[in-house]
């Protein structure tokens, strides 16, 4: 199934996600977005909430036109301008397919950055199978 979304619709979805995050009453001091799909989501939320953005690249779709999952690779380093990540992290992406990538990053971050005390996630779409 193909889902076509205009930029206007996409931006509306990001704004709705921002409202859901706000309504949760959870306060965070860092956003980490998963590249590539989460770049726009992370950028917009970082601007709305005025918190630093870090970018983490991941890759797993490697065979048969991206339909067969290969081994997940999580980049060793993040791109960020702050000298240190915040302790309360909002981890964002555009879409969750199986949840494998988001779960792996969720589990990996505290092992790499022991000062992280809380991680929550936010995504635009959940791809049901």
Secondary structure, DSSP 8 states (H G I E B T S, - for coil): ------HHHHHHHHHHHHHHHHHTT---SEEEEEETTTHHHHHHHHHHHT--EEEEEEEEEEEGGGTEEEEEEE-SS-EESSSS--SEEEEEEEEESSSHHHHHHHHHHHHH-TT--EEEEEEEEE---
